């Protein structure tokens, strides 16, 4: 399987290793299994990505302030998870990114194959998609078929693994959960669709001058270095 930035550039996809899933993510998805969350991702003066919760537009979501607080806690946990998987030379640090996150729980009876059904397709301006296999109960496997410039490829993800897709290159992708003969299998998959954010960067940290020590008794103004 192609790996790293080279695999993403040449084949349109590359595997990633997930960090430990924060407890807030596991609890949030358990309490509210069907949801869509949105985050804004900005590069900061500390040479790190900042993840900010984006409240839903329009009418308030059912649950009011309690649901909003739960969403913010889940978003904080997801930011910790995404920081270790999305960082890489493929992301432009001069731009902000909007991330649409979906959790897909799939149950397959023994001996069957079930096609994963995302709650909504990626937006037309989506540039990258992360598929993160958070967990699985029972005997089964996830089979992904990808179609890109190098032809068709097939790969299988295990819990704790992810797959990063370049949506400008991968023209189609299908994902099936295969259950073994011993019983049903339940799987939790997280999808993250990344699109460039419109408008100026949201984070003031990105453009904030930094003070560093110069010669004795002086402070120098500088700008954060972007990798």
Residue frames relative to the residue before (quaternion, step in Angstrom):
aa qw qx qy qz dx dy dz
X 1.0000 0.0000 0.0000 0.0000 0.00 0.00 0.00
X 0.4922 -0.6572 0.4711 0.3223 3.63 -0.90 0.82
X 0.1620 -0.8095 0.5612 0.0594 3.56 -1.01 0.81
X 0.8429 0.2654 -0.1661 0.4376 3.52 -1.36 0.37
X 0.7925 -0.3070 0.2351 0.4716 3.50 -1.37 -0.35
X 0.6148 0.5511 -0.3560 0.4378 3.61 1.04 -0.70
X 0.6699 0.4948 -0.3041 0.4625 3.59 0.89 -0.89
X 0.6495 0.5144 -0.3217 0.4583 3.56 0.98 -0.81
X 0.6845 0.4840 -0.2842 0.4652 3.58 0.96 -0.85
X 0.7522 0.4157 -0.2263 0.4584 3.59 0.84 -0.95
X 0.8125 0.2725 -0.1095 0.5035 3.59 0.93 -0.83
X 0.4951 -0.6809 0.4189 0.3403 3.58 1.23 -0.30
X 0.7832 0.1708 -0.1386 0.5815 3.61 1.22 0.10
X 0.0034 0.7810 -0.6244 0.0144 3.54 -1.26 0.51
X 0.4460 -0.6856 0.4975 0.2891 3.62 -1.02 0.72
X 0.1125 -0.7608 0.6341 0.0796 3.56 -1.25 0.52
X 0.3779 -0.6913 0.5687 0.2365 3.54 -1.24 0.54
X 0.3477 -0.7560 0.5196 0.1939 3.57 -0.78 1.03
X 0.4288 -0.6396 0.5565 0.3120 3.58 -1.12 0.61
X 0.6907 -0.4351 0.3298 0.4741 3.62 -1.19 0.13
X 0.4562 -0.6904 0.4910 0.2721 3.57 -0.93 0.92
X 0.4346 -0.7105 0.4808 0.2742 3.63 -0.65 1.05
X 0.5989 -0.5892 0.4080 0.3574 3.56 -1.12 0.71
X 0.6093 0.5685 -0.3554 0.4235 3.62 1.07 -0.69
X 0.6362 0.5168 -0.3305 0.4678 3.59 1.08 -0.68
X 0.6639 0.5018 -0.3052 0.4628 3.57 0.87 -0.94
X 0.6911 0.4703 -0.2842 0.4695 3.60 0.87 -0.93
X 0.6525 0.5362 -0.3205 0.4289 3.58 0.94 -0.84
X 0.6938 0.4542 -0.2763 0.4859 3.55 0.95 -0.82
X 0.6141 0.5406 -0.3537 0.4534 3.58 1.14 -0.56
X 0.7154 0.4525 -0.2565 0.4665 3.57 0.93 -0.89
X 0.7855 0.1107 -0.0493 0.6069 3.60 1.10 -0.68
X 0.1330 -0.8750 0.4579 0.0843 3.59 0.42 1.20
X 0.7758 0.2927 -0.1729 0.5316 3.62 1.00 -0.61
X 0.3099 0.7472 -0.5138 0.2858 3.54 -0.22 1.27
X 0.1975 -0.7162 0.6498 0.1606 3.50 -1.40 0.31
X 0.0694 -0.7873 0.6124 0.0142 3.56 -0.86 0.99
X 0.1680 -0.7774 0.5983 0.0973 3.53 -1.19 0.60
X 0.0917 -0.7761 0.6237 0.0155 3.52 -1.05 0.93
X 0.2611 -0.7059 0.6277 0.1990 3.52 -1.32 0.42
X 0.1853 -0.8016 0.5672 0.0365 3.54 -0.80 1.11
X 0.0271 0.8175 -0.5679 0.0920 3.59 -0.58 1.21
X 0.4064 -0.6849 0.5485 0.2549 3.56 -1.10 0.75
X 0.2143 -0.8195 0.5264 0.0736 3.58 -0.86 0.96
X 0.6819 -0.4834 0.3724 0.4032 3.52 -1.37 0.16
X 0.6381 0.5199 -0.3238 0.4666 3.59 1.25 -0.27
X 0.4579 -0.6964 0.4319 0.3447 3.59 1.32 0.28
X 0.6030 0.4969 -0.3784 0.4963 3.54 0.84 1.02
X 0.4996 -0.6349 0.4962 0.3180 3.54 -1.28 0.36
X 0.2073 -0.7472 0.6221 0.1081 3.54 -1.08 0.88
X 0.1627 -0.7845 0.5943 0.0696 3.58 -0.87 1.01
X 0.0658 -0.8048 0.5897 -0.0151 3.56 -0.72 1.14
X 0.4653 -0.6799 0.5008 0.2655 3.55 -0.95 0.95
X 0.1905 -0.7599 0.6138 0.0976 3.58 -0.99 0.91
X 0.3320 -0.7567 0.5227 0.2098 3.64 -0.38 1.16
X 0.5717 -0.5883 0.4346 0.3717 3.61 -1.12 0.55
X 0.4142 -0.7017 0.5223 0.2515 3.54 -1.06 0.75
X 0.7270 0.4207 -0.3064 0.4479 3.56 -1.25 0.37
X 0.8256 -0.1922 0.1572 0.5066 3.54 -1.14 -0.70
X 0.5576 -0.6091 0.4365 0.3571 3.62 -1.05 0.68
X 0.5292 -0.6430 0.4575 0.3117 3.54 -1.10 0.79
X 0.6107 -0.5395 0.4136 0.4061 3.61 -1.17 0.51
X 0.6978 0.4313 -0.3311 0.4663 3.56 -0.93 0.88
X 0.2725 -0.8187 0.4751 0.1725 3.58 1.27 -0.30
X 0.8487 -0.1289 0.0892 0.5051 3.61 -1.05 -0.75
X 0.6152 0.5499 -0.3603 0.4352 3.61 1.02 -0.68
X 0.6700 0.4822 -0.2917 0.4833 3.57 0.91 -0.92
X 0.6397 0.5279 -0.3337 0.4480 3.60 0.99 -0.81
X 0.6454 0.5083 -0.3215 0.4708 3.60 0.98 -0.82
X 0.6381 0.5169 -0.3258 0.4685 3.60 0.99 -0.80
X 0.6395 0.5219 -0.3237 0.4626 3.58 1.01 -0.81
X 0.6616 0.5072 -0.3141 0.4543 3.59 0.94 -0.84
X 0.6421 0.5054 -0.3284 0.4738 3.60 0.99 -0.72
X 0.6485 0.5009 -0.3118 0.4810 3.56 1.00 -0.84
X 0.6418 0.5305 -0.3242 0.4488 3.58 0.98 -0.83
X 0.6330 0.5260 -0.3335 0.4597 3.60 1.02 -0.78
X 0.6615 0.4959 -0.3053 0.4726 3.58 0.98 -0.81
X 0.6484 0.5126 -0.3136 0.4674 3.57 1.02 -0.80
X 0.6058 0.5545 -0.3555 0.4462 3.58 1.05 -0.69
X 0.6423 0.5145 -0.3110 0.4754 3.57 1.02 -0.82
X 0.6618 0.5003 -0.3021 0.4694 3.58 1.00 -0.82
X 0.7094 0.4788 -0.2666 0.4432 3.58 0.88 -0.95
X 0.5712 0.6173 -0.3920 0.3728 3.59 1.04 -0.68
X 0.7335 0.4354 -0.2408 0.4630 3.58 0.95 -0.83
X 0.7267 0.4414 -0.2474 0.4646 3.59 1.19 -0.32
X 0.7290 0.4347 -0.2418 0.4703 3.59 1.10 -0.63
X 0.5460 0.6272 -0.4106 0.3740 3.59 1.16 -0.42
X 0.3881 0.7023 -0.5282 0.2778 3.54 -0.86 0.98
X 0.6782 -0.5251 0.3296 0.3945 3.59 -1.24 0.31
X 0.5718 0.6095 -0.3889 0.3878 3.62 1.21 -0.21
X 0.6811 0.4712 -0.2925 0.4780 3.62 1.19 -0.41
X 0.3934 -0.7144 0.5364 0.2171 3.56 -0.90 1.00
X 0.2858 -0.7884 0.5211 0.1589 3.59 -0.50 1.17
X 0.5856 0.5726 -0.3758 0.4335 3.61 1.23 -0.13
X 0.7119 0.4002 -0.2421 0.5238 3.59 1.25 -0.17
X 0.3966 -0.6454 0.5860 0.2876 3.52 -1.30 0.41
X 0.2209 -0.7745 0.5829 0.1077 3.55 -1.19 0.63
X 0.2534 -0.7209 0.6226 0.1687 3.54 -1.15 0.72
X 0.1435 -0.7987 0.5832 0.0352 3.55 -0.87 1.03
X 0.1418 -0.7591 0.6318 0.0671 3.56 -0.81 1.08
X 0.1219 -0.8255 0.5510 0.0046 3.56 -0.53 1.26
X 0.0203 -0.7833 0.6212 -0.0156 3.54 -0.99 0.93
X 0.2186 -0.7380 0.6203 0.1508 3.52 -1.12 0.69
X 0.1159 -0.7992 0.5891 0.0265 3.57 -0.75 1.08
X 0.0835 -0.7717 0.6297 0.0319 3.58 -0.59 1.14
X 0.0497 -0.8062 0.5888 -0.0304 3.55 -0.73 1.13
X 0.1074 -0.7740 0.6224 0.0442 3.57 -0.98 0.90
X 0.0673 -0.7942 0.6039 0.0005 3.57 -0.80 1.06
X 0.4112 -0.6950 0.5270 0.2650 3.63 -0.77 0.96
X 0.6971 -0.4805 0.3332 0.4149 3.56 -1.25 0.46
X 0.8565 0.1703 -0.1365 0.4677 3.54 -1.01 0.92
X 0.6292 0.5408 -0.3386 0.4438 3.61 1.21 0.20
X 0.2934 -0.7056 0.6118 0.2045 3.54 -1.39 0.21
X 0.0826 -0.8051 0.5873 -0.0008 3.58 -0.76 1.09
X 0.3631 -0.7265 0.5463 0.2046 3.58 -0.83 1.03
X 0.4189 -0.7023 0.5153 0.2563 3.59 -0.85 0.95
X 0.1611 -0.7975 0.5793 0.0494 3.55 -0.92 0.97
X 0.2635 -0.7705 0.5578 0.1604 3.64 -0.27 1.20
X 0.5525 -0.6353 0.4200 0.3387 3.62 -1.03 0.71
X 0.7894 -0.0409 0.0174 0.6123 3.59 1.18 -0.49
X 0.5027 -0.6527 0.4606 0.3303 3.63 -1.03 0.65
X 0.6067 -0.5283 0.4143 0.4257 3.61 -1.20 0.26
X 0.5683 -0.5998 0.4396 0.3521 3.55 -1.15 0.60
X 0.6609 -0.5333 0.3421 0.4023 3.62 -1.14 0.46
X 0.7290 0.4101 -0.2494 0.4879 3.61 1.10 -0.59
X 0.3545 0.7376 -0.4969 0.2887 3.61 1.25 0.28
X 0.1978 -0.8049 0.5522 0.0899 3.58 -0.85 0.99
X 0.8025 0.0886 -0.0370 0.5889 3.59 1.09 -0.66
X 0.0986 -0.7607 0.6373 0.0736 3.55 -1.25 0.57
X 0.1699 -0.7540 0.6267 0.0994 3.54 -1.02 0.88
X 0.1226 -0.7428 0.6547 0.0671 3.55 -0.98 0.95
X 0.0198 -0.8166 0.5750 -0.0461 3.59 -0.55 1.17
X 0.2424 -0.7764 0.5678 0.1266 3.57 -0.59 1.16
X 0.2201 -0.8353 0.4958 0.0896 3.56 -0.15 1.35
X 0.8015 -0.1914 0.1561 0.5446 3.59 0.96 -0.74
X 0.0824 -0.7784 0.6212 0.0377 3.53 -1.30 0.40
X 0.1211 -0.7654 0.6291 0.0618 3.56 -1.06 0.83
X 0.7432 0.3239 -0.2754 0.5167 3.54 -0.73 1.10
X 0.5875 -0.5791 0.4430 0.3510 3.54 -1.34 0.21
X 0.3881 0.7085 -0.5147 0.2872 3.57 -0.63 1.13
X 0.2136 -0.7623 0.5954 0.1370 3.55 -1.32 0.02
X 0.3388 -0.7084 0.5841 0.2052 3.55 -1.27 0.53
X 0.0950 -0.7984 0.5942 0.0217 3.57 -0.69 1.12
X 0.0974 -0.7988 0.5934 0.0149 3.56 -0.78 1.09
X 0.1124 -0.7718 0.6240 0.0473 3.56 -0.95 0.96
X 0.0897 -0.8178 0.5678 -0.0283 3.53 -0.67 1.21
X 0.1440 -0.7808 0.6052 0.0587 3.55 -1.05 0.82
X 0.1470 0.7993 -0.5610 0.1571 3.55 -0.60 1.22
X 0.8010 -0.3200 0.2044 0.4628 3.57 -1.26 -0.32
X 0.7034 0.4397 -0.2656 0.4912 3.59 1.14 -0.58
X 0.6725 -0.4577 0.2976 0.4997 3.60 1.26 0.24
X 0.6794 -0.4672 0.3744 0.4243 3.55 -1.24 -0.54
X 0.0697 -0.7813 0.6200 0.0168 3.54 -1.11 0.79
X 0.1600 -0.7675 0.6139 0.0919 3.54 -1.23 0.51
X 0.0398 0.7947 -0.6027 0.0602 3.55 -0.94 0.89
X 0.2533 -0.7476 0.5947 0.1525 3.56 -1.27 0.40
X 0.2327 -0.7792 0.5711 0.1123 3.57 -0.88 0.99
X 0.2303 -0.7345 0.6218 0.1444 3.52 -1.21 0.68
X 0.6483 -0.4954 0.3758 0.4393 3.62 -1.15 0.39
X 0.7516 0.3260 -0.2724 0.5047 3.55 -0.90 0.97
X 0.6716 0.4396 -0.2959 0.5178 3.57 1.30 0.06
X 0.1391 -0.7798 0.6052 0.0793 3.54 -1.27 0.47
X 0.2440 -0.7399 0.6097 0.1461 3.53 -1.35 0.25
X 0.1793 -0.7820 0.5923 0.0742 3.56 -0.76 1.11
X 0.1271 -0.8054 0.5784 0.0244 3.57 -0.74 1.14
X 0.2909 -0.6987 0.6243 0.1936 3.54 -1.13 0.78
X 0.3097 -0.8018 0.4862 0.1576 3.58 -0.28 1.29
X 0.5904 0.5546 -0.3765 0.4496 3.59 1.21 -0.23
X 0.7312 0.3914 -0.2059 0.5194 3.56 1.32 -0.35
X 0.7039 0.4098 -0.2530 0.5220 3.58 0.88 -0.94
X 0.2196 -0.8243 0.5119 0.1012 3.58 -0.42 1.21
X 0.8006 0.0185 -0.0054 0.5989 3.59 1.17 -0.37
X 0.0325 0.7845 -0.6188 0.0233 3.57 -1.12 0.67
X 0.0863 -0.7795 0.6204 0.0041 3.54 -1.00 0.96
X 0.1004 -0.8075 0.5812 0.0043 3.56 -0.99 0.88
X 0.0613 -0.8101 0.5825 -0.0259 3.57 -0.76 1.11
X 0.2676 -0.7212 0.6177 0.1631 3.54 -1.13 0.79
X 0.1345 -0.7955 0.5898 0.0345 3.56 -0.68 1.17
X 0.2091 -0.7882 0.5704 0.0983 3.57 -0.68 1.12
X 0.4530 -0.6822 0.5057 0.2714 3.55 -1.05 0.79
X 0.6674 -0.5394 0.3401 0.3846 3.60 -1.25 0.20
X 0.6136 0.6234 -0.3407 0.3446 3.58 1.18 -0.43
X 0.7838 -0.2184 0.1656 0.5573 3.62 1.16 -0.27
X 0.6880 -0.4761 0.3377 0.4313 3.59 -1.28 0.06
X 0.2078 -0.7502 0.6136 0.1324 3.56 -1.29 0.40
X 0.1470 -0.7692 0.6187 0.0620 3.56 -1.06 0.89
X 0.0571 -0.8229 0.5643 -0.0335 3.54 -0.82 1.03
X 0.1867 -0.7574 0.6176 0.1006 3.57 -1.13 0.79
X 0.0138 -0.7948 0.6048 -0.0486 3.55 -0.68 1.19
X 0.2036 -0.7573 0.6094 0.1167 3.56 -0.99 0.87
X 0.0961 -0.7706 0.6270 0.0617 3.57 -0.94 0.91
X 0.0742 -0.7793 0.6221 0.0140 3.57 -1.02 0.88
X 0.1261 -0.7908 0.5978 0.0372 3.58 -0.58 1.20
X 0.1659 -0.8079 0.5631 0.0525 3.59 -0.69 1.13
X 0.0224 0.7791 -0.6241 0.0543 3.56 -0.86 1.07
X 0.5414 -0.6039 0.4529 0.3703 3.61 -1.04 0.61
X 0.3968 -0.7099 0.5301 0.2398 3.56 -0.97 0.88
X 0.4034 -0.7037 0.5295 0.2485 3.55 -1.01 0.80
X 0.7280 0.4117 -0.3039 0.4563 3.56 -1.17 0.51
X 0.6937 -0.4697 0.3357 0.4307 3.59 -1.29 0.03
X 0.6600 -0.4898 0.3697 0.4333 3.61 -1.20 0.37
X 0.4328 -0.7306 0.4735 0.2339 3.56 -0.93 0.93
X 0.6988 0.5027 -0.2828 0.4230 3.57 1.02 -0.70
X 0.3730 -0.7250 0.5358 0.2196 3.57 -0.75 1.06
X 0.5480 0.6249 -0.3979 0.3885 3.58 1.18 -0.43
X 0.6058 0.5921 -0.3574 0.3932 3.56 1.09 -0.72
X 0.7969 0.3053 -0.1403 0.5021 3.59 0.91 -0.91
X 0.4612 0.6931 -0.4443 0.3310 3.59 1.28 0.02
X 0.4402 -0.6744 0.5095 0.3032 3.66 -0.79 0.90
X 0.2791 -0.7433 0.5847 0.1664 3.54 -1.15 0.64
X 0.2949 -0.7297 0.5896 0.1816 3.57 -1.16 0.66
X 0.0133 0.7845 -0.6189 0.0372 3.56 -0.79 1.04
X 0.5425 -0.6275 0.4430 0.3400 3.58 -1.14 0.57
X 0.1809 -0.7555 0.6223 0.0961 3.52 -1.01 0.95
X 0.8002 -0.1398 0.1487 0.5640 3.59 -0.97 -0.83
X 0.7299 -0.4555 0.2773 0.4277 3.55 -1.19 0.50
X 0.8411 0.1829 -0.1603 0.4831 3.53 -0.90 1.06
X 0.6905 0.4423 -0.2856 0.4960 3.63 1.23 0.17
X 0.1958 -0.7305 0.6385 0.1426 3.51 -1.36 0.42
X 0.2318 -0.7787 0.5732 0.1063 3.55 -0.98 0.88
X 0.3460 -0.6958 0.5905 0.2178 3.58 -1.11 0.77
X 0.0852 0.7856 -0.6089 0.0696 3.59 -0.92 0.87
X 0.4254 -0.6627 0.5472 0.2835 3.54 -1.32 0.01
X 0.5705 -0.5969 0.4180 0.3788 3.61 -1.06 0.55
X 0.4163 -0.6809 0.5422 0.2630 3.53 -1.04 0.78
X 0.2346 -0.7600 0.5915 0.1322 3.57 -0.97 0.88
X 0.3513 -0.7478 0.5179 0.2220 3.54 -0.75 0.98
